[in-house]
């Protein structure tokens, strides 16, 4: 991942979430997790896998697919995918590759989940080079040990569970996933459940339904009768923001809409994916200092048209994190006067609030009983909840606090119930900050 290598070359702020316990190199913990759970390591047992992908928050949406893979080695494997708008049969046999596609775009969300299934830490070699320590995962009383990376724009997080040091979550530019339901396979412990939350209110799940050793190899499955030229394959390349702006056929400056509340200046970011013709096909929200600007920004960016991108003469899809600095205006001072009553005196006119902040209707406290990471610990955490217009909790992030308590605070916040904020008399998506005292 080119952008990942570039960022690691910069001066990063690196912090371990857990501050007590034996420290070991982050690369060592990451390598151990990969050795235990990556199915496609050289020397691993050949396997046959089936997986179902579905959006659990809306099972009838387009975010669904069926995946089947026969794998013998990194140089010999076969994968079939069936998804709305795309079907693909990909065969790799040595230096011969056959790719048959129906549809001309490979979705980012689908590639994210496939990567998580087959190569959960694709940046492992770079992590080994990072001079960072992390508390050694150990014991059921320390269910998660995490390391966090910060740059001026990006944030990366890697978390490992305590009993075996398995990877439980990863988050960085263009790739994120949560792993669970680990079960034994051959000499490994493989996550059967993988989740991504690309936007508030959208959870896409990959469930491995079948995983068995491939004892007898049917060579006909891996026969490449006619190799597919690289220029005819669907390939996605991660690029820098400057490349995206350079390919844009019109201005990429944003005319920011007015906001009903929250910060009027700050930063927003989106992760985009464009097809080989330069059409923006996916725009996923990243951090935004004012959540009310996320949806308008996505709508604007999705209308951009780019010049087709090429790599070594072959047309490619591109992905990138695109950042913005916003300078928006508040609708007014937060109070809107009622239309004057013709018979009322001026001093009797009533001013009603233009904006009403969300409120909590059910507050859930963190569970700090034995076995939870917050057990016996003291501190505070500020959690930012993106309260949607229907009152449901969307995206949840941590603003500040003790990193040891982050997981339990977020889990509690996900169970809280809210009443939506009001803007101009209508329920409106807004952010709400919860403070948890442990």
C-alpha positions in Angstrom: 0.0 0.0 0.0 1.9 3.0 -1.3 0.2 5.6 1.0 1.0 3.5 4.0 4.7 3.3 3.2 4.8 7.0 2.6 3.2 7.8 5.9 5.5 5.5 7.9 8.4 7.5 6.4 7.1 10.6 8.2 7.5 11.4 11.9 4.7 9.5 13.5 3.3 9.9 17.0 3.0 6.4 18.3 1.2 5.4 21.5 0.2 2.1 23.1 -3.3 2.1 24.5 -2.3 0.0 27.5 0.5 1.4 29.6 1.2 -1.3 32.1 2.7 -4.7 31.6 5.6 -6.2 29.8 6.5 -4.3 26.6 7.5 -6.0 23.4 8.0 -4.7 19.8 4.8 -4.0 17.9 6.2 -5.9 14.9 6.7 -9.0 17.0 3.0 -9.0 18.2 1.8 -8.3 14.6 3.9 -11.1 13.2 2.7 -13.6 15.8 -0.9 -12.7 15.0 -0.3 -13.2 11.3 1.5 -16.6 11.8 -1.5 -17.8 13.8 -4.4 -16.7 11.6 -3.4 -15.9 8.0 -4.7 -18.6 5.7 -2.6 -17.8 2.7 0.9 -17.9 4.3 3.5 -19.8 2.3 3.5 -23.3 3.6 0.0 -23.2 4.9 -2.4 -26.1 4.4 -4.4 -26.0 1.1 -8.0 -25.1 1.7 -11.5 -24.7 0.3 -13.4 -21.7 1.6 -16.9 -20.3 1.2 -18.1 -17.0 2.6 -21.3 -15.0 2.6 -21.2 -11.2 2.7 -24.2 -9.1 3.7 -25.1 -5.8 5.2 -26.6 -6.7 8.5 -28.1 -3.2 9.0 -30.0 -3.6 5.6 -29.9 -7.2 4.3 -31.5 -6.2 1.0 -28.9 -3.6 0.1 -26.3 -4.0 -2.7 -23.6 -4.7 -0.1 -23.7 -8.5 -0.5 -21.7 -11.2 -2.1 -20.8 -14.9 -2.2 -17.2 -15.9 -2.3 -15.6 -19.3 -2.9 -11.8 -20.0 -3.0 -9.6 -23.0 -3.6 -6.1 -22.3 -2.4 -3.0 -24.5 -2.8 -0.2 -21.9 -2.5 0.4 -18.2 -3.1 1.1 -19.2 -6.8 -1.9 -21.4 -7.3 -5.4 -20.5 -6.3 -8.9 -19.9 -7.7 -11.5 -17.4 -6.5 -15.1 -16.8 -7.6 -17.2 -13.9 -6.6 -20.9 -13.2 -7.2 -22.1 -9.7 -6.2 -24.7 -7.2 -7.5 -23.1 -5.6 -10.6 -20.0 -7.9 -10.5 -19.1 -11.5 -11.0 -15.5 -12.6 -11.2 -13.6 -15.8 -11.7 -9.9 -15.3 -11.0 -7.3 -18.1 -11.5 -3.6 -17.7 -10.6 -1.3 -20.5 -11.7 2.4 -19.5 -11.5 2.9 -16.5 -13.7 -0.3 -17.2 -15.6 -3.5 -15.3 -14.6 -7.0 -15.7 -16.0 -9.6 -13.2 -15.0 -13.2 -13.3 -16.3 -15.4 -10.4 -15.2 -19.0 -9.4 -15.6 -19.2 -5.8 -14.7 -16.5 -3.2 -14.8 -16.0 -2.0 -11.2 -14.7 -3.9 -8.2 -16.2 -2.2 -5.1 -13.9 -0.9 -2.3 -16.1 -2.5 0.5 -15.8 -5.9 -1.2 -12.1 -5.7 -1.6 -11.7 -4.6 2.0 -13.5 -7.7 3.3 -11.6 -10.0 0.9 -8.3 -8.6 2.1 -9.3 -9.1 5.7 -10.2 -12.7 5.0 -7.1 -13.6 3.1 -4.4 -11.2 4.4 -5.6 -9.5 7.6 -2.4 -7.4 8.1 -1.2 -6.5 4.5 1.2 -3.9 5.9 3.0 -6.4 8.2 6.5 -5.8 6.7 6.2 -2.1 7.4 5.0 -2.7 10.9 8.1 -4.8 11.6 10.2 -1.7 10.7 8.4 0.6 13.1 10.4 1.3 16.3 7.4 1.0 18.7 6.6 -1.0 21.8 3.3 -2.5 22.8 2.2 -4.3 26.0 2.4 -8.0 25.4 -1.0 -9.6 25.0 -1.6 -12.0 27.8 -4.3 -13.4 30.0 -8.1 -13.1 30.0 -8.0 -10.1 32.3 -6.4 -8.0 29.4 -8.8 -8.8 26.5 -7.3 -6.1 24.2 -3.9 -4.5 23.8 -3.8 -1.8 21.2 -1.3 0.5 19.4 -2.2 3.8 17.8 -0.5 5.8 15.1 -1.2 9.5 14.4 -0.2 11.9 11.7 -1.6 15.3 11.1 -4.4 13.8 9.0 -4.6 10.0 9.7 -5.1 7.7 12.5 -4.2 4.0 12.6 -5.2 1.5 15.2 -4.2 -2.2 15.7 -5.7 -4.3 18.5 -4.9 -7.8 19.7 -6.7 -10.0 22.2 -5.1 -11.4 25.3 -5.4 -15.1 25.2 -3.4 -15.8 22.0 -2.5 -12.3 20.7 -4.8 -12.6 17.7 -5.7 -9.6 15.7 -9.1 -8.3 16.7 -9.3 -5.0 14.8 -7.3 -2.8 12.4 -8.0 0.7 11.2 -5.9 2.7 8.8 -6.3 4.6 5.6 -8.3 2.6 3.1 -8.5 -0.6 5.1 -10.3 -1.5 8.3 -11.9 -4.5 9.8 -12.9 -6.2 13.1 -12.3 -9.9 13.6 -14.2 -12.4 15.8 -15.5 -15.9 16.2 -12.0 -17.5 16.0 -12.0 -21.3 15.4 -9.2 -23.8 14.9 -8.3 -24.8 11.3 -5.2 -27.0 10.7 -2.6 -25.3 12.9 -4.2 -21.9 12.9 -7.0 -19.9 14.6 -9.0 -18.3 11.9 -11.7 -15.6 12.3 -15.0 -16.8 10.9 -16.6 -13.4 11.3 -15.3 -10.1 9.9 -17.1 -6.8 10.2 -16.6 -3.3 8.7 -18.5 -0.1 9.5 -17.8 2.2 6.5 -20.3 4.8 7.5 -22.7 5.5 10.4 -25.6 3.0 10.3 -23.9 0.6 7.8 -22.4 -2.6 9.0 -21.2 -5.1 6.4 -20.4 -8.7 7.6 -18.3 -11.5 6.0 -19.1 -14.9 7.5 -17.0 -17.9 6.5 -19.5 -20.6 6.2 -17.2 -23.4 5.1 -13.4 -23.9 5.6 -11.9 -27.3 5.0 -8.5 -28.7 4.1 -8.0 -29.5 0.4 -6.6 -33.0 0.5 -6.9 -33.8 -3.1 -5.9 -31.2 -5.7 -8.0 -31.1 -8.9 -5.6 -29.5 -11.3 -8.4 -28.7 -13.7 -9.6 -26.0 -11.3 -6.4 -24.1 -11.8 -5.9 -24.5 -15.5 -5.4 -21.2 -17.3 -6.5 -21.9 -20.9 -5.9 -18.3 -22.0 -4.1 -15.7 -19.9 -5.8 -12.4 -19.5 -3.6 -9.4 -20.4 -3.0 -7.1 -17.5 -4.6 -4.2 -19.3 -7.9 -6.1 -19.3 -7.9 -6.9 -15.6 -9.7 -4.9 -12.9 -7.0 -3.4 -10.7 -7.2 -0.7 -8.0 -4.3 1.6 -7.1 -4.1 3.7 -4.0 -2.9 7.2 -4.8 -2.3 10.5 -3.1 -4.8 13.2 -2.7 -2.8 15.4 -5.1 -3.3 12.8 -7.9 -7.0 12.9 -7.5 -7.2 16.7 -7.6 -4.9 16.6 -10.6 -7.2 14.2 -12.5 -10.3 16.3 -11.7 -12.0 17.8 -14.8 -13.5 20.6 -12.8 -12.7 22.5 -9.6 -12.4 20.5 -6.4 -13.0 23.5 -4.2 -16.1 23.1 -2.0 -18.8 25.7 -1.6 -19.7 24.8 2.0 -23.4 24.8 3.1 -24.6 26.6 6.2 -24.7 24.6 9.4 -27.1 24.7 12.3 -24.5 24.2 15.0 -21.2 22.8 15.8 -17.8 24.1 14.7 -17.8 26.5 11.7 -14.2 25.9 10.8 -12.2 22.7 10.8 -11.3 19.6 8.7 -13.3 16.9 7.0 -12.1 13.9 5.0 -13.6 11.3 2.7 -12.2 8.1 1.2 -13.1 7.8 -2.4 -13.0 5.0 -5.0 -13.2 5.8 -8.8 -13.7 3.3 -11.6 -11.5 3.0 -14.7 -13.5 5.6 -16.6 -13.0 8.2 -13.8 -16.4 8.1 -12.3 -16.5 8.3 -8.5 -18.3 5.2 -7.4 -17.9 5.3 -3.6 -17.4 8.1 -1.1 -17.0 7.0 2.5 -16.9 9.5 5.4 -13.7 9.8 7.5 -13.3 12.1 10.4 -15.1 15.4 10.3 -15.0 18.2 12.9 -18.6 18.9 12.1 -20.7 15.7 11.5 -23.4 17.8 9.9 -21.2 18.5 6.9 -20.4 14.9 6.1 -23.4 14.1 4.0 -23.3 17.3 2.0 -19.6 16.8 1.3 -20.2 13.2 0.1 -22.9 14.3 -2.3 -20.6 17.0 -3.8 -17.6 14.7 -4.2 -19.6 11.9 -5.7 -20.4 14.3 -8.6 -16.8 14.9 -9.5 -15.6 13.5 -12.8 -11.9 12.5 -13.1 -9.8 11.8 -16.1 -9.2 8.0 -16.4 -6.1 6.9 -14.5 -3.5 4.6 -15.9 -0.6 2.6 -14.4 2.0 1.3 -16.9 -0.4 2.0 -19.7 -3.3 0.0 -18.2 -6.5 1.7 -17.0 -6.9 1.3 -13.3 -9.4 2.1 -10.5 -8.0 4.5 -7.9 -8.6 5.0 -4.2 -7.5 8.0 -2.1 -8.2 9.8 1.1 -9.2 13.4 0.3 -9.1 16.1 2.9 -10.8 19.5 3.2 -10.7 22.5 5.4 -14.1 24.0 5.8 -15.3 27.5 6.7 -19.0 27.3 7.0 -21.6 29.8 8.3 -24.2 29.2 11.0 -27.8 29.6 9.8 -28.2 32.4 12.4 -27.5 33.1 16.0 -29.3 30.0 17.1 -32.7 31.6 17.6 -35.4 32.2 15.0 -38.2 34.7 15.6 -41.8 33.6 15.0 -43.6 35.5 12.3 -45.1 38.5 14.1 -48.7 38.4 15.0 -50.5 41.3 13.4 -52.4 42.0 16.6 -49.6 41.5 19.1 -47.4 44.1 20.5 -43.7 43.9 19.5 -42.7 43.0 23.1 -45.0 40.0 23.1 -43.2 38.3 20.1 -41.7 34.9 21.2 -38.4 33.6 19.9 -38.1 29.8 19.6 -34.8 27.9 19.4 -33.7 27.2 15.9 -31.7 24.2 17.0 -32.2 21.7 19.8 -29.4 19.4 20.7 -29.9 15.6 20.9 -30.6 14.2 24.3 -30.0 10.8 25.9 -33.2 8.8 26.7 -31.4 5.7 28.0 -27.9 6.0 29.4 -25.9 2.7 29.6 -22.9 2.5 31.9 -19.8 0.4 31.0 -19.7 -3.1 32.3 -16.5 -3.2 34.4 -17.1 -6.6 36.0 -14.3 -9.2 36.2 -13.0 -10.1 32.7 -13.5 -6.6 31.2 -10.6 -4.4 30.5 -11.9 -1.5 32.7 -12.2 -3.8 35.8 -10.5 -2.1 38.7 -9.4 0.9 36.7 -10.2 4.6 37.2 -10.3 7.4 34.7 -12.6 9.2 32.3 -13.4 8.9 28.6 -15.2 11.4 26.3 -17.1 9.6 23.5 -18.5 11.4 20.4 -21.8 9.8 19.2 -23.1 10.7 15.7 -26.9 10.8 16.5 -28.8 10.2 13.3 -32.1 11.9 12.4 -34.1 8.8 13.6 -32.4 9.0 17.0 -30.2 5.9 16.4 -26.5 6.0 17.3 -24.4 6.1 14.1 -20.6 6.4 14.1 -19.0 6.4 17.5 -15.4 7.7 18.2 -13.3 8.7 21.2 -12.4 12.3 21.7 -10.1 11.9 24.7 -9.5 10.0 27.9 -7.6 7.0 29.1 -6.9 4.6 26.2 -7.2 1.6 28.5 -10.9 2.4 28.9 -11.8 3.2 25.2 -13.3 -0.2 24.3 -15.6 -0.5 27.2 -16.8 3.1 26.8 -17.6 2.6 23.1 -19.5 -0.6 23.8 -21.6 1.2 26.4 -22.2 4.1 24.1 -23.5 1.8 21.4 -26.3 0.6 23.7 -27.5 4.1 24.6 -30.7 5.5 23.2 -31.2 9.0 22.0 -33.7 11.6 20.9 -32.6 13.2 17.7 -31.6 16.9 17.6 -33.9 19.4 15.9 -33.0 22.0 13.3 -35.6 24.3 11.8 -38.3 22.1 13.3 -37.0 18.9 11.7 -35.1 16.0 13.3 -31.5 16.4 12.1 -28.3 14.4 12.4 -26.0 15.9 15.1 -23.1 14.9 17.3 -23.4 14.3 21.1 -20.6 13.9 23.6 -20.9 11.4 26.4 -18.6 11.5 29.4 -17.9 8.2 31.2 -16.3 8.3 34.6 -14.7 5.0 35.7 
